[in-house]
Amino acid sequence: MTNGDGGTRREPRLAAGSNGSIVVERCQVCDAADLAPVIFLGFLPPVNTMPLIGSRPQEQPMYPAQVLRCRACQRVQLGLVVDPALLFPPSYPYTSGTTKNLRDNFAALRAEVEALYPPAREDLVVDIGSNDGTLLGNFLATSQRVRGIEPTNAGRLANERGIPTLISFFGRPAVETVIREDGRARIVTATNVFAHVENIHAIVDGILELLAEDGLFISESHYLLSLVETLQYDTIYHEHLRYYSLTSLRNLLEMHGLEIIHARRIPTHGGSIRVYAARRGKYPVRESVAPILAAEARELTEGKLETFRRRVVQAKLELLALLRDLKGPGSRIYGIGAPSRASTLINYVGLDDNILDCVLEISGSYKIGKYVPGTLIPVLEESRLYRDQPEYALLLSWHIADELIPKLCANGFRGRFVVPLPVPCVMGSGQD
Ligand SMILES: [Zn+2]
């Protein structure tokens, strides 16, 4: 896709299609060269490379995970972009992952739109990366016309459910098809899309083209301030190219003539931000925007990011010390959950199969029967937890510890829990 602003912007060199990786020498958003290092987590294996249990360790790629901050536009970004073909090998199975939390969040988004910017019947709502159509189902139920754009098989599932979905990557051809068939959109949504796509300007150009004159663009992204506050360094891996603050999102959207008119912090994925934008001057800017920008000016300074880095290192040392003490008497420690973020935590902290006996996933997970990336830690079925009753369960989805602990106890686990972040600690099962 070409630039939409008259071509003054330089086309970035892309890792996509390179069968390799590209070192980020200049900011991917504003092209400035002044990139300050935030943290270096060492070399990490791709989170979807999981060899079968029993296979011998083979040569495999590891990519440097350095996080940089652009001093010009505040964008926090990974210092290396890896070709998506290497991150998503053909063996990578698609999983929908539409959990109850996400369904509730999308219903809440629909309710907020109704309260603040009620759409008319027959208005068109387009969701980019629409997955199985869960978000759009909320708008369909209130008589809007909807259209999803989704490259994976989840789009077929959506079509079967009656959510019209174009099976395609988001780009100029997809935009032209939707405009030809459905017209321009009153609302364009993109949840958890912005962090993953390499050529972000092409995406925003496409959104602008798709939006009606009075259209709203609503995005949700994992939020940098949440990441820093609660030490979620484990959400750093090569699929996540950028870490969003409202400030950096504003700077990006302003380059395209879009203005942020409303923003709200939401709890999904351990802390996200929902942002409404429109063409400049079309809507009043709500009071929600300024306090978030002010908080970021205070909390995301270079000094605060340096504190974040020190806290991450401290949490690593404390977790190792804690596990040393627990492991000493020969205790068994099982990990709970193998989300992508578990791979970063395990590899950065340096856990191996001598420390963590196994990691458990719920029955049906495609990860069962494989090793955690970069290790020989086997991923096994969760039923093992209740059968084996290990002394400790390490919560790798620690950001939902409050949900997990009662659930695992109710299901019959009698051991104790290790919560690795933000402050490593042991918690009782509630039965002792
Ligand atoms: Zn920049």
Residues whose N, C-alpha, C, O or C-beta is under 5 A from the ligand:
A	BS01	ZN	C27 V29 C30 D31 A32 C70 A72 C73 Q74 R75
